[in-house]
Amino acid sequence: MRRYLPKLLIALAVFGGVLMQTGCIVVAPRPARVWVPGYWGPGHVWVGGYYRYR
C-alpha cells in the first residue's frame, strides 16, 4: 500500500486541478436589442425600423 500512496496522491492532485479549471459556471448572455433599419417590403411598402432581440 505504501508504494501506491504517492501515485494516488499525485493522481488526485492532477484530477483536482483539472476539476478546478473546468468548474466555471457558464451563464447565457441576456438577449441584446438590435436596431433593424427600415426597408422596402413587398408591394413597395415602407417598413419602418424596429428593435428586435437576438
Secondary structure, DSSP 8 states (H G I E B T S, - for coil): -TTTHHHHHHHHHHHHHHHHHH----------EEEE--EEETTTEEE--EEEE-
